[in-house]
Amino acid sequence: MNDRQHYQACFDLMQAVAAYRYESIHRHLEKFGKRESMVHLDVLVLTYHLARICRGSILEIGAFRGGATVAAAWGVRDAREAKKLITIEPGGSLRKHPLATRNILGSLKRNLARQGVAERVTIVEGRSFEPEVVAAVHGALGADQVGLLILDADANCKRDINCYGPKLMDGCWLIIDDYGGSADNSKVSATKTQVDELVNSGRLLPLGYYGFGTWVGRSQGIMLPRAR
Ligand SMILES: C[S@@+](CC[C@H](N)C(=O)[O-])C[C@H]1O[C@@H](n2cnc3c(N)ncnc32)[C@H](O)[C@@H]1O
C-alpha cells in the first residue's frame, strides 16, 4: 500500500464510522454503551461497523459486561453472511467504579441475553493465554480464520497476537484499546510500546485512533510468533 492508498483507507474508515451518526444503530449503541461499556461511543460504532463488514470470524479478548461484545454482535446480526463471534473473559468482580459488578461473567451473560444476542456469542471463560482457553478458541473456530480481533484486556497485546496469530487472516482488522488515554491509565505505556513495535516491524498497519485512545488497523503478512 502506498501513501496515497494508506491515506484513503484511513479516510474511508473515518467516513464510514461518522456516517452511522445518522442511523438508528447509533442511538442504540449510545443508549447501551452509556450503561454497560468502558469504551467511547465512537469505538462501539467502529466495532459494529467492522463486525458487519469483516470477512471471517471475530475474536474479542476482554469482554467485561459486554459493551463492545454487544456492538460486535449487532454488527454480525446486520452482516450479509453468518460469522462466529467468540469472546474470552475470566470474570471476577470490579469495585468502586461506575460500572462496578460483583460478577462480571453474570453481568456479561445477562446483557447478551437482554440484547437478544446470547445465541450469537460463544463465551470462553478464562484468560487469553491459558492453554485450555487457546484450545477452546481453536475448537470454536474450527477451520475458520479471524477477520476482526478486539483487544481490551490486560495490556499484553503482543502475547495475545502471538497466541492467536496463526488463526488471523492476512488483513485482519484489529481494534486495540488503551493505546492512548489519561495519565492514570496504567495500561497505556505497555500497549503503546507493543503496538508501535508491531507497526515498526511491518506486522500491523495503523488506520486510525478513535474515542479515548483506541487504536485501529490491520495485520500485514502471516502473524506467526516471532523467534525469540
Ligand atoms: C477494560 S475491560 C473491557 C471493557 C469492554 N471492552 C467494554 O466495552 O466495556 C477489560 C476486561 O478484560 C478482562 N481480562 C483481563 N485480562 C484478560 C485476559 N488475559 N484474557 C481475557 N480477558 C481478560 C477483565 O476481566 C476485564 O473484564
The ligand as an ORCA input file, in Angstrom:
! r2SCAN-3c Opt
* xyz 0 1
  C     -11.371     -2.811     30.182
  S     -12.331     -4.235     30.421
  C     -13.113     -4.471     28.837
  C     -14.137     -3.417     28.560
  C     -15.066     -3.748     27.422
  N     -14.360     -3.804     26.144
  C     -16.194     -2.753     27.306
  O     -16.690     -2.493     26.184
  O     -16.625     -2.221     28.351
  C     -11.108     -5.479     30.485
  C     -11.636     -6.893     30.723
  O     -10.572     -7.784     30.355
  C     -10.621     -8.902     31.195
  N      -9.286     -9.528     31.118
  C      -8.141     -9.161     31.746
  N      -7.130     -9.942     31.366
  C      -7.625    -10.832     30.462
  C      -7.074    -11.887     29.696
  N      -5.760    -12.193     29.756
  N      -7.880    -12.587     28.878
  C      -9.201    -12.258     28.759
  N      -9.778    -11.257     29.446
  C      -9.000    -10.551     30.288
  C     -11.000     -8.333     32.543
  O     -11.587     -9.335     33.380
  C     -11.976     -7.223     32.159
  O     -13.309     -7.676     32.239
*
